[in-house]
Amino acid sequence: MSQNQLKIIALVTMVFDHIGAFIPNAPIWFCYIGRISAPIFMFCSIQAYIHTKDKMKYIFRLGVAAVVMTIGNSLLYLWFNINSISCYPIENNFFATLYIGTVIVYIYDKCKSKVGFFIIVILWQVAVTVGTDLLDINVLSNFKHFNGTIYDLLNTVLGVMIRCEGGPLIVLLYFLMYLAVINKNKNMLWLVYLGFVMLLQLTLLKFYNRQGIIFWSLLPFVKYQGLMILALPVFYWYNGLRGSRIKAFYYIFYPLHIWVLYSIGIFSKI
């Protein structure tokens, strides 16, 4: 299967997942199906990053998409609040996760020292995480309605890993999958992905619903997250071909379907 065909599978399962997440009384198995969506998009993103002629342009495109979606999410949430309609913030923005993942693998590729790579990533994440929090406490609180929007934008642009969709563990999975893919070893990819998902599910069984910011930040997953293992066979179907070019469709469809389903879900509760 081509990269484009894999994206179609990811897109369809993603829609099922978000219907289950946003629409009241939707069957829970919609969300079960949706567990394979994000890993397939990650795999396709890795392939796109590897084969693109201009890696910085690809990273920039993901960053812009993440920023646009952050603004759209915030404005839609703000609109409902201004009109006194009970709602909750939109936490979906997988563009931001892919953006951070590609920045990390780019740093990895450019660093001659792997120790230096880890130092750069750690210092980057500590600086942006602490910095955005300090700005939020000391500056952004003065902006009233728009402090949340500005805060989210800063987190997106600066690539704060702990606040992206899926958190640090999904970014780690992106990096590990990248290492397996560049080695052109499907067995290595299989072992990395299987091992990661099994450890994640075991961790969730032990710590699911634990209170505290550490657990919320590191384990922002549903208890059946282990079903993402079902994406593994899809990786083997990839034939190395790109397929027809309709990349703009995915950049447009993803945020639009989120905003539509979110709005339908909110209005259905009124």
Summary of the structure (lengths in Angstrom):
residues: 270
radius of gyration: 18.6
end to end distance: 43.6
largest distance: 56.7
contacts: 815
relative contact order: 0.16
helix: 79%
strand: 0%
